[in-house]
Amino acid sequence: MKYKLDNEEKTLLESIEKGEWVTAFNSSEELDNYKTIAKKDLKKNKRLNIRISERDLKLLKKQAIREGLPYQSFIASILHKYLNGYL
């Protein structure tokens, strides 16, 4: 299936095909270090119980389905994004 690219996408693709892009990681050791840091930082080791309205829970579950996530993961994602300034 062919996708129609806009001008910005065409420019980016041409740049990549010319070899103008390089990897951001210098070594597999560096990548492993970042993976270790991420695992420690993103480890879910605490439980949270909250009470919300049945209506809000239904809406959360519907949106989670649209996003393709379990609803608890979806809620955790929303909280994480909010706390890190993405929402």
Residue frames as qw, qx, qy, qz and C-alpha x, y, z in Angstrom:
[[0.000, 0.890, 0.457, 0.000, 0.00, 0.00, 0.00],
 [0.422, 0.301, 0.005, 0.855, 1.42, 3.38, -1.02],
 [0.213, -0.780, -0.423, 0.410, 1.00, 6.41, 1.20],
 [0.330, 0.784, 0.137, 0.508, 0.96, 9.95, -0.15],
 [0.573, -0.346, -0.270, 0.693, 3.65, 11.98, 1.60],
 [0.055, 0.983, 0.162, -0.061, 3.40, 15.70, 2.26],
 [0.443, 0.796, -0.271, 0.311, 6.36, 18.00, 1.48],
 [0.347, -0.723, 0.520, -0.293, 7.85, 17.77, 4.98],
 [0.885, -0.148, 0.435, -0.073, 7.67, 13.96, 4.92],
 [0.815, 0.550, 0.017, 0.182, 9.24, 13.84, 1.45],
 [0.168, 0.842, -0.401, 0.319, 12.11, 16.07, 2.58],
 [0.591, -0.544, 0.547, -0.237, 12.70, 13.92, 5.66],
 [0.944, 0.124, 0.307, 0.003, 12.63, 10.69, 3.63],
 [0.643, 0.708, -0.156, 0.246, 15.11, 12.09, 1.11],
 [0.117, -0.801, 0.494, -0.316, 17.42, 13.16, 3.93],
 [0.779, -0.326, 0.513, -0.155, 17.30, 9.70, 5.50],
 [0.910, 0.356, 0.192, 0.088, 17.91, 7.99, 2.16],
 [0.428, 0.809, -0.288, 0.281, 20.97, 10.24, 1.56],
 [0.784, -0.112, -0.434, 0.430, 22.46, 8.97, 4.83],
 [0.062, 0.621, -0.175, 0.761, 22.30, 12.35, 6.54],
 [0.685, -0.578, 0.094, -0.434, 21.01, 10.76, 9.76],
 [0.421, 0.311, -0.800, 0.293, 23.08, 8.84, 12.29],
 [0.644, -0.463, -0.609, 0.019, 22.15, 6.81, 15.32],
 [0.283, -0.836, 0.135, -0.450, 21.91, 8.68, 18.62],
 [0.831, -0.505, 0.234, -0.005, 23.60, 5.84, 20.52],
 [0.190, 0.767, -0.608, -0.079, 27.33, 5.34, 20.28],
 [0.188, 0.285, -0.937, 0.072, 27.45, 1.81, 21.62],
 [0.646, -0.334, -0.632, -0.269, 25.37, -1.11, 22.74],
 [0.445, -0.193, -0.616, 0.621, 26.80, -0.51, 26.24],
 [0.096, 0.005, 0.127, -0.987, 25.28, 2.98, 26.27],
 [0.562, -0.195, -0.457, -0.661, 21.95, 1.60, 25.06],
 [0.625, -0.258, -0.723, 0.140, 22.01, -1.08, 27.78],
 [0.229, -0.112, -0.469, 0.846, 22.67, 1.63, 30.35],
 [0.337, -0.071, -0.089, -0.934, 19.62, 3.61, 29.19],
 [0.646, -0.219, -0.638, -0.357, 17.49, 0.46, 29.28],
 [0.501, -0.211, -0.699, 0.465, 18.55, -0.22, 32.87],
 [0.000, -0.068, -0.273, 0.960, 17.73, 3.34, 33.91],
 [0.484, -0.122, -0.338, -0.798, 14.32, 3.17, 32.20],
 [0.624, -0.239, -0.740, -0.080, 13.45, -0.15, 33.84],
 [0.347, -0.225, -0.608, 0.678, 14.25, 1.24, 37.28],
 [0.113, 0.071, 0.082, -0.988, 12.40, 4.49, 36.63],
 [0.549, -0.049, -0.371, -0.748, 9.29, 2.96, 35.09],
 [0.298, -0.085, -0.937, 0.158, 8.96, 0.01, 37.47],
 [0.537, -0.474, -0.188, -0.671, 5.44, -0.12, 38.85],
 [0.440, 0.022, -0.807, 0.394, 5.91, -1.02, 42.48],
 [0.143, 0.123, 0.532, -0.825, 3.07, 0.80, 44.25],
 [0.046, -0.493, -0.834, -0.245, -0.66, 0.23, 44.26],
 [0.136, 0.029, 0.144, -0.980, -3.27, 2.97, 44.32],
 [0.003, -0.520, -0.853, -0.036, -6.96, 2.62, 45.12],
 [0.105, 0.071, 0.029, -0.992, -9.31, 5.46, 44.22],
 [0.283, 0.545, 0.757, -0.221, -13.03, 5.98, 44.12],
 [0.082, 0.154, -0.343, -0.923, -14.55, 7.53, 41.02],
 [0.641, 0.264, 0.243, -0.678, -18.05, 7.72, 39.64],
 [0.692, 0.179, 0.695, 0.072, -19.39, 4.78, 37.68],
 [0.531, 0.826, 0.165, -0.089, -19.94, 7.10, 34.71],
 [0.044, 0.866, -0.478, -0.139, -16.31, 8.24, 34.69],
 [0.519, -0.310, 0.790, 0.103, -15.10, 4.65, 34.94],
 [0.704, 0.471, 0.532, 0.003, -17.24, 3.65, 31.96],
 [0.388, 0.914, -0.084, -0.081, -15.85, 6.56, 29.95],
 [0.229, -0.716, 0.648, 0.125, -12.29, 5.63, 30.94],
 [0.650, -0.026, 0.755, 0.077, -12.85, 2.04, 29.86],
 [0.640, 0.696, 0.322, -0.034, -14.32, 3.12, 26.50],
 [0.207, 0.922, -0.316, -0.081, -11.38, 5.43, 25.83],
 [0.445, -0.512, 0.728, 0.099, -8.91, 2.73, 26.87],
 [0.742, 0.290, 0.602, 0.059, -10.46, 0.38, 24.33],
 [0.493, 0.868, 0.056, -0.021, -10.05, 3.04, 21.64],
 [0.022, -0.853, 0.522, 0.016, -6.39, 3.42, 22.64],
 [0.835, 0.234, -0.497, -0.014, -5.90, -0.35, 22.66],
 [0.173, 0.386, -0.711, 0.562, -4.88, -0.50, 26.32],
 [0.434, -0.460, -0.753, 0.182, -6.19, -2.17, 29.45],
 [0.168, -0.878, -0.238, -0.379, -8.08, 0.52, 31.36],
 [0.653, -0.707, -0.014, 0.271, -5.73, 0.42, 34.37],
 [0.636, -0.041, 0.260, 0.725, -2.72, 0.94, 32.09],
 [0.172, 0.678, 0.367, 0.613, -4.59, 3.76, 30.37],
 [0.403, -0.894, -0.170, -0.093, -5.24, 5.49, 33.71],
 [0.708, -0.482, 0.134, 0.499, -1.58, 5.08, 34.72],
 [0.521, 0.292, 0.347, 0.723, -0.55, 6.53, 31.36],
 [0.047, -0.849, -0.294, -0.437, -2.78, 9.58, 31.83],
 [0.566, -0.812, -0.035, 0.136, -1.37, 10.19, 35.30],
 [0.719, -0.206, 0.242, 0.618, 2.20, 9.78, 34.08],
 [0.369, 0.515, 0.347, 0.692, 1.68, 12.20, 31.19],
 [0.232, -0.904, -0.233, -0.273, 0.00, 14.76, 33.44],
 [0.657, -0.704, 0.048, 0.265, 2.71, 14.61, 36.09],
 [0.635, -0.156, 0.342, 0.675, 5.43, 15.02, 33.46],
 [0.064, 0.596, -0.033, -0.800, 3.78, 18.02, 31.81],
 [0.082, 0.015, 0.784, 0.616, 2.47, 16.33, 28.66],
 [0.126, -0.617, -0.734, -0.255, -1.20, 16.93, 29.51]]
